[in-house]
Amino acid sequence: MTKKIVIAGGGIGGYISAKRLTEQIKKKNIDAEVLVVNKDGFHYMPPLFFDVAFNYGEPEDTRAPIVNMEKYGIKTAIDEIQKIDAANRTVIGTKGKYQYDYLVVSLGTDMGWNAYPGLDKDGVHNFTLEGALEMRKALSQVKDNSNIVLLVPEFPYRCGIYPYEAAPMLSLYIKQRGKKVKVTLLDPIPAPIMPVPNGGLGPEISRFIKETLDEYGVEYVPNAKLREVDVQKKAVVTSAGEFKYDLLVKVPPPRLPKALENSEGFVFKPDPRWSPAMPRTMRHPQYDDVYMAGEHSLPTIGIGLAGVFVESMAITATGNIIADLTGFAPAQPYSPVTCVGYAGEKGWMGTCEVPFDEQKGMYVPKCYFVGKYTVGRLLKQSFYGGWIDSLKF
């Protein structure tokens, strides 16, 4: 009987999972089919929203139709998942129900704008395409001698290097338009992306980032834990003081997707922002036919939120599914990753090994700074652009 593999979510983790599974199914002649269920008709590359916000890219550069996955032998369904009934191996959407023999859950995170007083009342961001377009408009209207505050409400958050890319770019972008601004970065942790529980890229990368912030005149404020956004006073109130703004750029606090909140066994009890996963295999700890390959499960295995880490989760999860289906294929270990980021007019690169700490029972990334390069920005843009283009045509 044909095995049914359902992928909940058509983002980075979902697409990688579906593509690797279909490749192995064909290669090993396995009697199985793969279905991706996604809430809208597009697969997005979120890092490209950054380029849209800064007017270096257009909306169509960031996405490709989900249906185009079918050229790889992947079935697709456009439906918003409401709940997972794992006891009955069923994914429940607004339009239908999807039975599975194996399930890969890759639903990302929701945005908890209501988690702090006033955070939902003001500010722009580029963590969605719609948000990126609003941020582009707001940046085009920035006046001379304005205060721009970039606010990170809590750690961890999606794309750990984001605020350290965005702050120098805000300064550069406005300067290139002949205006002066003061850019302030409010960070809840002690130093840029330093090792802290559930994440951190190490002292070398932290030192480089701080030097870049200084180079572009960014005022960096560590240990600035958010208390509220006072919309009337246009001020961010933190444990490190009160900061006035003319434009607020904000990073969303990540929260568990509603579909997982509504599902029995999919809330990580020690911290309900996340969902559980077994770090060696990415299996769900309660359901051995369910694999977790989304940002919602990264912190529970000891890793911060980023697409490159989700990709490794997907590789591990799908390797184990193929092992189950064939009985002999080796499961994939969690693999090293490479990070590429903007550094103002240039780009930089880091690499992270991800060894497993037996005593802690989780992964403890060890990251190293590779270097800053003039072509680094182009390298990042071309990689993500190529990813989308490969699915467009």
Sequence and secondary structure as in RCSB ss.txt:
>XXXX:A:sequence
MTKKIVIAGGGIGGYISAKRLTEQIKKKNIDAEVLVVNKDGFHYMPPLFFDVAFNYGEPEDTRAPIVNMEKYGIK
TAIDEIQKIDAANRTVIGTKGKYQYDYLVVSLGTDMGWNAYPGLDKDGVHNFTLEGALEMRKALSQVKDNSNIVL
LVPEFPYRCGIYPYEAAPMLSLYIKQRGKKVKVTLLDPIPAPIMPVPNGGLGPEISRFIKETLDEYGVEYVPNAK
LREVDVQKKAVVTSAGEFKYDLLVKVPPPRLPKALENSEGFVFKPDPRWSPAMPRTMRHPQYDDVYMAGEHSLPT
IGIGLAGVFVESMAITATGNIIADLTGFAPAQPYSPVTCVGYAGEKGWMGTCEVPFDEQKGMYVPKCYFVGKYTV
GRLLKQSFYGGWIDSLKF
>XXXX:A:secstr
  EEEEEE  SHHHHHHHHHHHHHHHHTT SEEEEEEESSSEEE THHHHHHHTTSS GGGGEEEGGGGGGGT E
EEE  EEEEEGGGTEEEESS EEE SEEEE    EE GGGSTTTTTS B  SSHHHHHHHHHHHHT  TTEEEEE
E  SSS SSTTHHHHHHHHHHHHHHTTT  EEEEEE SSSSTT SBTTB   HHHHHHHHHHHHHTT EEE S  
EEEEETTTTEEEETTEEEE SEEEE   EE  HHHHTSTT S TT TTS    TTT B SS TTEEE SGGGTGG
GT    HHHHHHHHHHHHHHHHHHHHSS        EEEEEEETTEEEEEEEE  EETTTTEE  EEEEEEEETT
HHHHHHHHHHHHHHHHH 
